[in-house]
Every structure is written in C-alpha cells, then in structure tokens.
C-alpha cells in the first residue's frame, strides 16, 4: 500500500506543475479583459444635460385690467429650450371666441368670468388643448420681475410729434413696466393703428430681452407673491416652468420673437381664421 502511494503523489505533483502555469495565464487574461471592458461600457459623453434644457411648452399670459387700461390683454407665450427661443403671439382684446351663447370677445369673457374662462374659450376656438394661464396687472408683473427699468428707443418707431403727444421727452426713454404698459394703451388711442402696433411689439420685445436674467427668479416670486396674480398653474407645472425659465435666463444666444395673431379686424372685433389656427398649433405643439 505504501509502495503504491509514492508513485501516485509523484505523478500528482508533476501534473499540478504542468497545469498551474495554464491556470495562472487564464486568470490573468480574464482579469485584463474584464478591467478593459468596464470603462467601455460607461457613458463617454462629457457634456452634462442641464435641467430644463430639453423641455418646451406654451402658456397664456395676461395683463389684467388696471387704472390706465380697462381692457385686459392676452398673449400666447412659448418657451422652447432645445431651440433657445422665446416666442410671444399677442392677441387683440377684441379677438372673437366661441361661447355657449354664440360669440364673445376675449375682453368680454375675461371681464365677466375671469382669465380662466377667457383661456378656456380661446383654446376651444383655436382648437388647442387647455393652456395654463398667468394673469397680473402691470404693477404685479413689475413686482414679480423685481421692478425692472426698461430702456426703450423710439427713434425708428415714432415721429417727434408722436413722442410729444405721448409725453415722451426724447427718443430714448427709461420706463417702468406700468409706464410701458400705459404708453401702449395711450398709443392705441392717439396713434395710427400701424404705429401703435409697432410700439406695442417693441415694448414686448424689449421687456423680454431686458428682463431675461430676472426670469430665473420669476417662479420663486410667483410663490412668494401669489396675491399679485391669478393662475391655473399647478405645483408640478410651476416647477416645470421654473426649470425652463432658469435655463433660458442663462442660456447664450436666446432668440426672442414677438408677433401678432393673424386674422381680420372688423371694427372693434378681431376675427380669427385658418392662419390663426395654424400659428396657434405651431406655438402650442
């Protein structure tokens, strides 16, 4: 028995000596291949995705009636973060919307039932899904935006006589938001329709351009100054709006476009048409 064990151990050790180098090489190859494959499986992009940068949405914003102007003013606002663009479509207060009683204007529906009803009828008329709204007086918007002072150059907008009629001392003026809104209201009464429209578009564009840095704090101001506004935004929608505003406030080369809704003026009323529906769908899409 003892004689048989010795050859067994000798052959076992010889076999182990032959196999160990192969086992060691195999283990080394596996460790090397595994460690080199792991980094390849990880994302290689070094560009962070900023919060809100991939989002977009449309909202209704309104200037509520105030002392200088008894008629409200509504506009469709589109925030497009992937395209770094802010678009606004101004709606005449005399815009005709469908209602259960036949038809009414935006101003009439706002004054009789509030901005929520005006927003509902407008979206139904334009065949849009419901849009959330935010409404405040010019003074309320000024408070929400930190009381900005706007620089408005009217050299290419108004003649010297028109500036005098509006109470402007020079071609370049420094205006608060309530003063700018009052200027547009007086312009609608005192200026030819084309000049009044150019002035209104310029005021809106200057406001959005010059107040863009303040947009980052607008959502916080809306929470803190809720008594200054009427809105249908839920907490979730406000958080989404905040992310978009923060992104656009700090993004480079943000384009701002202000335009009017296509349609036909019929005295004090403004009729929408197929072009109106197409533009509204583009803004809301």
Order of alpha helices (4+ residues) and beta strands (2+ residues): alpha-beta-beta-beta-beta-beta-alpha-alpha-beta-alpha-beta-alpha-beta-alpha-alpha-alpha-beta-alpha-beta-beta-beta-alpha
